[in-house]
Amino acid sequence: MEFQPTKSYRVALGVVKPLAVGFVVLGVAALAYAELVPIVQQRSSNADAVLSVLLVFIVILLGFYVLRSIARQRPAEIHAGVLSLEHPVRRIDGSRTRIVALREIVQVQPNLVGGYPGIQVTLQDGASFFLDWYAFGSRGIDILEALCRPFGISFLKDYRRLLLDGSTYRFQIARIRRVSGPLLYLYPPVRTNERVGPLGQRRTRTVALSLVKSIEGASPSYAGRSLLVTLGDWTMFLIPEDDADAHALLANEDWRSKLVES
């Protein structure tokens, strides 16, 4: 199992990091100027001066925390049985590392943290960290499936189960605005798994038939009878069944050809 980040992602990360650092530094500097200049010019009461200094101090600490996280980020890689992480993780002995041998992994558990899908990884020494599928770009599902397979776990099956259960996180639900041949127009827009640089994901209101991997029936408690649509980049979302019927989606032979058994 090997993974190397694309050149475009490396370039995007290299551009975003200095921009983010500059934005944080300028923001802190602007706040410090706005709060501290009146104190220097003695236009503030003692109580206001203390509050202003305290506010600037807190913002500086937050800015430092954000800058440290940005500065430490590196593209994830897998080479020769070694996993290089985006951010350092803490080992049981208190040290931090971003290098983990795959043979050290003793347990994996598919999960969602902050809405991000991935796996909770436990190492031989008891250290644990969350591995986000977006760290591996378009190969995220394949990489996480490969990491789960030795433990008899399917990441995709457990991920789908978690979202269909809906107790913590749920699939996106989109309505059909209209169907025009091989194009499906949705509202609200669907958040896809296509990254827009290191910081965001693309949203789309239009889905082309050629991008659809499968359509299957589902009945989560929070959406009722629905169609679960899976795209080629593993974006998944629900369309209410009555909405699909109203627009005769599956009456179209081309769209019906994507239907699979649950």
Backbone hydrogen bonds, N-H to C=O, Kabsch-Sander energy under -0.5 kcal/mol:
donor,donor_aa,acceptor,acceptor_aa,energy
3,F,78,I,-2.6
10,R,6,T,-2.0
11,V,7,K,-2.4
12,A,8,S,-2.6
13,L,9,Y,-2.8
14,G,10,R,-2.1
15,V,11,V,-1.7
16,V,12,A,-2.9
17,K,13,L,-2.2
19,L,15,V,-1.4
20,A,16,V,-3.1
21,V,17,K,-2.5
22,G,18,P,-2.6
23,F,19,L,-2.4
24,V,20,A,-2.4
25,V,21,V,-2.6
26,L,22,G,-2.6
27,G,23,F,-2.3
28,V,24,V,-2.5
29,A,25,V,-2.5
30,A,26,L,-2.7
31,L,27,G,-2.2
32,A,28,V,-2.7
33,Y,29,A,-2.3
34,A,30,A,-2.5
35,E,31,L,-2.4
36,L,32,A,-2.7
37,V,33,Y,-1.9
40,V,36,L,-2.4
41,Q,37,V,-2.4
42,Q,39,I,-1.4
43,R,38,P,-3.4
44,S,38,P,-0.6
49,A,45,S,-2.5
50,V,46,N,-2.2
51,L,47,A,-2.2
52,S,48,D,-2.5
53,V,49,A,-2.5
54,L,50,V,-2.4
55,L,51,L,-2.5
56,V,52,S,-2.4
57,F,53,V,-2.3
58,I,54,L,-2.4
59,V,55,L,-2.4
60,I,56,V,-2.4
61,L,57,F,-2.1
62,L,58,I,-2.4
63,G,59,V,-2.9
64,F,60,I,-2.5
65,Y,61,L,-2.2
66,V,62,L,-2.4
67,L,63,G,-2.7
68,R,64,F,-2.5
69,S,65,Y,-1.9
70,I,66,V,-2.4
71,A,67,L,-2.9
72,R,68,R,-1.7
73,Q,69,S,-0.8
73,Q,70,I,-0.8
74,R,86,E,-1.6
77,E,84,S,-2.0
78,I,3,F,-2.4
79,H,82,V,-2.3
82,V,79,H,-1.3
83,L,100,V,-3.6
84,S,77,E,-3.3
84,S,82,V,-0.5
85,L,83,L,-0.6
85,L,98,R,-3.2
89,V,97,T,-3.2
91,R,95,S,-3.3
94,G,91,R,-1.9
97,T,89,V,-2.3
100,V,83,L,-2.7
100,V,98,R,-0.5
102,L,81,G,-2.6
104,E,101,A,-1.9
105,I,102,L,-1.4
106,V,122,T,-2.6
107,Q,122,T,-1.4
109,Q,120,Q,-1.4
111,N,118,G,-2.7
113,V,116,Y,-2.4
116,Y,113,V,-1.8
118,G,111,N,-2.1
119,I,131,L,-2.0
120,Q,109,Q,-2.8
121,V,119,I,-0.7
121,V,129,F,-3.3
122,T,107,Q,-2.7
123,L,127,A,-3.0
124,Q,104,E,-1.4
126,G,123,L,-1.9
129,F,121,V,-2.0
131,L,119,I,-3.0
132,D,130,F,-0.6
133,W,117,P,-2.4
135,A,132,D,-1.4
136,F,133,W,-1.8
137,G,134,Y,-1.5
139,R,136,F,-1.8
140,G,137,G,-1.7
143,I,139,R,-2.7
144,L,140,G,-2.5
145,E,141,I,-2.7
146,A,142,D,-2.1
147,L,143,I,-2.1
148,C,144,L,-1.9
149,R,145,E,-2.1
151,F,148,C,-1.9
152,G,149,R,-2.1
153,I,148,C,-1.5
155,F,153,I,-0.6
158,D,154,S,-2.1
159,Y,155,F,-2.7
160,R,156,L,-2.6
161,R,157,K,-2.2
162,L,158,D,-2.3
163,L,159,Y,-1.9
164,L,160,R,-2.5
165,D,161,R,-2.2
166,G,162,L,-1.6
171,F,163,L,-0.7
172,Q,236,M,-0.7
174,A,238,L,-3.0
175,R,187,Y,-3.0
177,R,175,R,-0.6
177,R,185,Y,-3.3
178,R,185,Y,-1.3
180,S,183,L,-2.7
183,L,180,S,-1.7
184,L,207,V,-2.5
185,Y,178,R,-2.7
185,Y,183,L,-0.5
186,L,184,L,-0.5
186,L,205,R,-3.7
187,Y,175,R,-2.0
190,V,204,T,-3.1
192,T,190,V,-0.6
192,T,202,R,-3.2
195,R,193,N,-0.6
196,V,200,G,-2.9
197,G,195,R,-0.8
199,L,196,V,-0.6
200,G,196,V,-0.6
202,R,194,E,-2.8
204,T,190,V,-2.3
207,V,184,L,-2.7
209,L,182,P,-3.0
211,L,208,A,-1.9
212,V,209,L,-1.5
213,K,230,T,-2.7
214,S,230,T,-1.8
215,I,258,K,-2.4
216,E,228,L,-1.7
218,A,226,S,-2.1
223,A,220,P,-1.5
224,G,220,P,-2.6
226,S,218,A,-3.1
227,L,239,I,-2.7
228,L,216,E,-3.7
229,V,227,L,-0.7
229,V,237,F,-3.0
230,T,214,S,-2.6
231,L,235,T,-2.8
232,G,211,L,-2.5
234,W,231,L,-2.0
237,F,229,V,-1.9
238,L,172,Q,-3.4
239,I,227,L,-2.3
241,E,225,R,-2.5
243,D,240,P,-0.5
244,A,240,P,-2.0
245,D,241,E,-2.6
246,A,242,D,-2.1
247,H,243,D,-1.3
248,A,245,D,-1.4
249,L,244,A,-2.6
251,A,248,A,-0.5
252,N,248,A,-0.6
252,N,249,L,-1.1
253,E,251,A,-0.6
256,R,252,N,-2.7
257,S,253,E,-1.5
258,K,255,W,-1.5
259,L,256,R,-1.8
260,V,215,I,-2.9
